[in-house]
Amino acid sequence: MFRSMIDLLEKTVDRGLLLGADYVDVRSESYEGFAVRIRKGVLDTAATSMTEGVGVRVLADGSWGFSFTEKISRDSLYRAVENAVKMAKASAPARAKPVKLADVKTVRDRCTADVKEKPADVSVEEKIELAFEVDRFLRAYNGVREDTVHYGDSIFRKIFVSSEGSEITIEGCRVSLAIYAVGGSPTSPSSAHELLGGVGGYELVRGDVSLKAAETVAERVLRLSEAGIPRGGVHTVVLDNELLGLIVHEAFGHTAEADMVISGSILTGKLGETVASELVTIVDDPGPIHANGWTPYDDEGVKARKVVIVDKGVLMEYMHNRETAALMNAEPAGNARAQSYGFPPLIRMRNTYMEPGDWKPEEIIEDTKEGFYLKGGVGGQADSNGEFMFSVQEAWRIEDGELKEPYRGVTVSGNAVDVLKSIDAVGRDLKISSPGTCGKGQLVPVDGGGPHIRCRLIVGGMR
């Protein structure tokens, strides 16, 4: 069955070349998933899902064409490649410049994620009971008014075949456990969340790790239910791993994606310039193996490598697909990713983080005379100029190196480059533990983080 699929994809590639395409790639993808959601002690959703399809991309007359089908047959794939070629040739006259692709090595490889306990080998009943166990744990806390627990897993296989001779298979699984809770009064609620998971098996959520995450959520909710609102202004702050990862990804990482650079971002034309403190090194990494954005090869069949975006404060490189790499005379690094077979690949991050420094996290706080310790990002907004505003789960006032009273309803804002330039302490405690999805017209799995750091930014409060 597996070999027959590859043979069918190869014949589809050949068909595209016969129709006049200069380049063809075909991506077959299949997903088998399970999800369960518990709300306030009640089973809200439990469902399985199966999807399969093939995306066909061609380059003809210097222009792209794309089509996909969910019917896996020779006739369906041939129609898809015919439609893609027609689209490419029809759109070619409207292009200002013909598309050129950076050269890459032809690859034949098969990659398998590190999965110790396959979710398919775990019963549906056990998965549902895990979610209920976390729910009961949360509701046992007096003061937790509402909670939601969501477990999900997805087993996937990708097969990539190109007219350049590459043939790549990637197999793996993603598992996630999302925990949300609300406390406080209805007119002044407090909330918290934690998200576990990544590329791997059921072992990522089995055992004490899930209850420890639930404990973090519940205790944060109770602590914040009596917390006040901080005094706004520009402050010295210590950021935890998660909040730093959010800023690095959303406010800085997107501005280093080559398509954003070409259209105009804060990093356009700044290769070789200082954009951060010399303590700062930022990378976009296809690993580690369990990170949610694990990408051994991208959706153009490019072997993924680590992109050193910033090295000791200096902007070193952008993230590329093959088209922008050719345009900017750069080396492709495996940053072309698609949401699924139904989408053409775009330039996307994978696992983006700041590398560690020399400080112990507690030493950074002890060395801070006055400011805030900020923990956990919630989300917000950022633009191509690096301007951002994010909500923070939890804040503590720092006075003479000690944590004082907690605060809630906290926001942070500023300019990513200005914030990165203000960093004067970087911890040694690197954590890549923010599994999630990133939206850029398409959703793709990503991860990120970093160590604790100290910087200056604008702190505000929301009621």
N, C-alpha and C positions, 0 to 999 in steps of 0.2 A: 504493500500500500504506500509506504513512504517513498520507495524508489519510483513507483508509477507516478506519484505527484510531481517529483522532480522532473521526470521525463516530460510530463504535460507542460510544466512551466518552461522547460527548454524549447519545446516545440512552439510555444506561444512567443518566445523571444525570436525564434527563427521566422515566424510568421510576420512579426513586426518589421524585421529587416527586409523581407521580401516586398513589403508594402512601401518601402522607401524610407524607413527610419534610419537615422545614423547611429542611434543608441537606444537600447531597450533594457529596462529592468522590471522584474515581476516579483511581487511580495505576496506569499501565501501566509495567512495568519489564522490561527484557531485559538479560541478561548473557552474554557469551561469553568464556571464560577458558582459560588454559593454565598448567600448573604442572609444575615438574620439581624433584626433590630428589636430591642426591648425598650419600651417606654413606661416608666413608673410601674414596673412589675408586670407589665402586660406584653405578650408577644405581639408586636406590631406587624412585622414582615418576616417571612422565611421563604426564600426562593432560590431556585437553581437557574442557571442560564448557560446557553451554548451558542456561540457565534463562530462563523467561518466565512472567509472570503479571500479574494485575490485582488490586489491593486496593480495596475499596469501603467507604467510611465514610459514615455518615449520622447526622444529628442529628434525632431525632423525639421529641416530647413532653418536650423538655429533657434527653434522655439519648442517649448514644452507642451505635451499633451498628456492628459491623465484620465483614466477610466477605471472602474472597479465592478466586480460582480460577486454575488454571493452564491451563484450556481457554479459548482466545480465540475465543469465538463469542457470538452474541447470546443464545442460550438460556442459556449458562453465566453470562454477566454479569447477565442478568435474574434468574436464580436467586440469584446472589450479593447483588444489591441487595435482593431480596425478603427474604432471610435477615437481612440487616443491619437492615432496617426492623423486622422482627419482633422481633429482639433488642433494639433500642432501645426499642420500645414495651413489651416485657415487663419491661425493667429500670427503666423510668421510675418506677414507684411506690416503688422502693427507694431512690431518690435523695433526699437531704436537701434539696438545692437544684437547680433546673434549670440546665443548662449554658448559659452565655452566651458569645458570641465577640466579641473586640475587632474593631472595623472595620478592614479593610485595603482597599487599592486593588485594583480589578480589573486583571489583567495579562494581556497576550498577548505572549509573548516566546519566543525560541529562543536558547539559550546553548550554546556549544561550547567545550570545554576546549582549552588551548593544547597541541597534540600535534604535534611536529615529525616524528617517525618512528613511524608506526602499527605496533604489534606484529603486526598481521595481515600486514604487508608483510615481516616478518622470518621466515625459515624456522624450523621446529621444530629442525632440525639446528643452526642457529646459536645458538639459545637454550640448547640442551643443552650445546653446546661452551663457551658462556660459563660455565655452572655448573661444568663440568669444569675449565676453565682456573683458576677461583678455587680449586677443590679442590686441584689440583696445586700451586698456589702455596703454599697453607697447608701441605700435607704435605711440601713441600721444606724446611720449617723443622725442624731436629732438636730435638725436644722437644714438638712438637705430636703428641699421641697419637690424638686423635679430632677429626673435623670434620664439619659438616653445612652444605651450601649449598642454599638454596631460592630458586628464581626463580619469580615468578608475574606474570601480567598479566590484566587484566579490562577488557573493552570494555563500556560500558554506555549505555543510553538510558532516560530517564525521561520520561513524558508525564503531565502533571497537568491535569485538567479539573474545574471546580467549578460548582455551581449558581449561583454569583455571577458567572459569566461569564469566569473566568480560564482561560487555556489556555497552558501552559508546557511547553516541551521542553528537556531538558538532555542533552547528549551528551558523552561523554568517555572517559577510560581511566586506569586506575591500574596502575603497574608497581612491583614490589618485588624486592629482593634481600636475603635474610637470610643472614648468615654467622656460624657458631658454631664455636668450637674449644675443646678441653680439653687441658691439659698437666699437668706436675707428676707426682707419684707417684700410684698408685691410692688410697693411703690419705690423701693430702693433695693433692687435685687443684686446679688453677687453671683458670679459664675466662674467656672473653670473647666478646662478640658485637658486631656492627654491623648496622644495618638501613638500607638505601638505598631511595629511591623516593618516590612521591607521585603527584599527578595530572599526567599527561603521557605521553610515549611511551617507546620503547626508548632514546631518547637519555639518559634518566635513569640508565641503568646501563652504557651502552656506553663502551668505552675504559678509560683509566687509573683512572677513579673507582672501579671495582669492585676492581681490584688494590690500590689505595691503602687501601680499606676492609679488605681481607684482610690487608694489611701491619699495619694498626693492631691487628687482632685477634691476629695471630700474635705480634707483639712484646709486646703486653700479656700474653698467656699466658706467654711465656717470662720476662718481667720478674717476674710475680707468683709464678712457681713456686718462687722462693727467698725470697719476702717473708714477713714476720712478721705478727703480730696486734697491733693498736694498743691502747694504754691507753684504757679507756673513761672516759666522763665528759662533762660539758658543756664544749664547746670552741668557740673561734673557728674558723670554717671558711670556705674559699673554694669555692663550688660552680661547676662548669662549666655550660654552656648546657643540656645534656641532663638533668642531675640537677635543676637548677632547674625545668625544664619539667615533670618528673615530679611534683615537689612542688606546683607551681602548679596542675596539672591534677587530680591525684588527691586531694590533701589540702585544697585551697582551692576549686578550680573547682566540684566537685560540690556543695559547700555553698552555692554561689550559684545553683544551678538552682532555679527557683521552686517546683517540686513538692517538692523537699527542704526549701526554706525554709518552705513551708506546713506540712509534717509536723513541722518542728522541726530546725533546724541551728544551728551556731554563729553564723551571720549573720542569723538571724531577727530582724526588728525593728531592725536596725542601720543602715539607710540614713541617710547623712549623718554617721555616726560614724567615728572613726579606727580602722582595723583593720590598718594597716601603717605602716611608716616613710614619711615624706613623699617619700622617694626612689623609692617604689614606685608604678608604674602598671601595672595588669593588664587585658588586653583579651581578649575572645573574638571572633575575626575570621573572616568567611567566606572570606577570602583569606589569603595571596597566591595567585596563580593556580596555582602548582605544589604548594602545601601539600596534604597528604593529606586534610584535612578541607574542601577547596574546596566551597563551598555557595552558588551564586548565588541560588537560591531553596530554601526548605526544603520539607518534605513536606506542608505546609499551603498551599503556593503563596505564601508570604510572601517578599517581596524581602528578602534578607539584608543586614544592616548590621553594622558593628562595635559590639559592646557594651563600653562602658568600665565594667568591674566596679569597679575601684579607680582613683581619680585622685589622685595625690600623697598616697597614704595613706588617702584617704576613700572609704568604700563608696558607690558612686553608683547602681548598678542591678543587678538580677538578670537572669538569662536566662529567657525566657518562651516559651510557646506562646500561641495566641490565647485559650484558656480562662483561663489564669492571668493573662494581661495584662488581660483584662476584670475579673477578680476583684480585681486589685491596682491597677487604674487606671494601667496602664503601656502602653508602646508595644511591639508585637510586633517582634522583631528577626530572625526566621528561625532559631530554635533548635529547631523541631519536626522530628525526624528519625526515620526508621524503618530497621530493618535491611534490609528488602526489602518487596516487595509483600505479603508474608504477614504483616506486622505493622502495627499502628496506630502513628502517630508518638508519640514521647515527647520531653520536653525534654532536649536533648543539647548538649554543647559541639561546636565545630568545630575551630578552630585557636586554642589558648589560650596566651598567653605574656605575659611581663613586658617592657615597653618599655625601651629602652636608656637609660643614663645618660651620665656624662662620663668615667669612668675607662678607661684602657687595661687589659686583663686582667693584663698583667705588672706594672703599677703596683699593683694590688690585692695581689698576692702580695708584692711588694717592700715594701709598707707594713705587712705583717702580721708582728708580732714572733714570735708563737708560735701554732701551730694546725695545721690539716690542709687540704690541697688535695684535693677529692673530685671524681672524674670518672666519669660514666656511671651511670645508674640501671638496676637490674635488675628491680625490681618489689617488691611488698610489700602493705601494707594501709593503709587509712585509713577513718575513720568520719565521721559527720555532725557531730561535735564538733570536727573538724579534727585529731584525733589521728592520727599516722601512724608507720609504721616501714617503711623501704625498705632494700634491699640496694644496695651500691655496688660498681661494677666495680673501681675502683682508687683508692687513697688515697696521698698523700705527706705526710710530716711537714714542716711549715714551721718554720724557725728563723731568726730575724733576716732575714726576707725571702728566704730561699733554700730551695729544695726539697731535702730530705735523702732518707732511705730510703723506699722504697715499702711499702705494706701491702696485704693482701688480707683477704677475709672480713669486710668492714666493713659495719656497718649504721648508719643514722641514724634518729633518732626525735625526736618533739616535738609541739608544737601549732602548726598552720599559722599562726595569727594571731600567736602569740608569736614565731615565727621571722621572719615578715614584719616585725614591729615592730622586730626587732633588726638589720635590714639597715642598714649604714652606708657601703656602697660598691656602686655599680652600674656595670657596664662598658658600653662603647659598642658591643660586639661582638654585636649581636642575631643569633641564629641560630634559625630555625624548621626543625628537622631531626630530628624524632622521629616519623616516620610509623608508625602502628600502628592498632589497633582498641581501642575502649573498650567495656567491658561494663557494662550496666545493665539486665539482663534481655534486652537485645538488643545485638548487636555493630554498631558503626558506625565508619567510618574517621575518624580524628582526627589532629591534629598539634599540635606545641607546641615550646616552648623558651624562649629569652630570652637575656640576656647573662650574663657572669660576675658573681657577686655575693659579698659577704661578710656573714656573719651568725653567730649562735650557735645551736647545737643539740646534742643528745646523740649522741655517737659511741660505738659499741660494736663488739665483734669477735666473730666466729663461728669455731669450729674445725670 
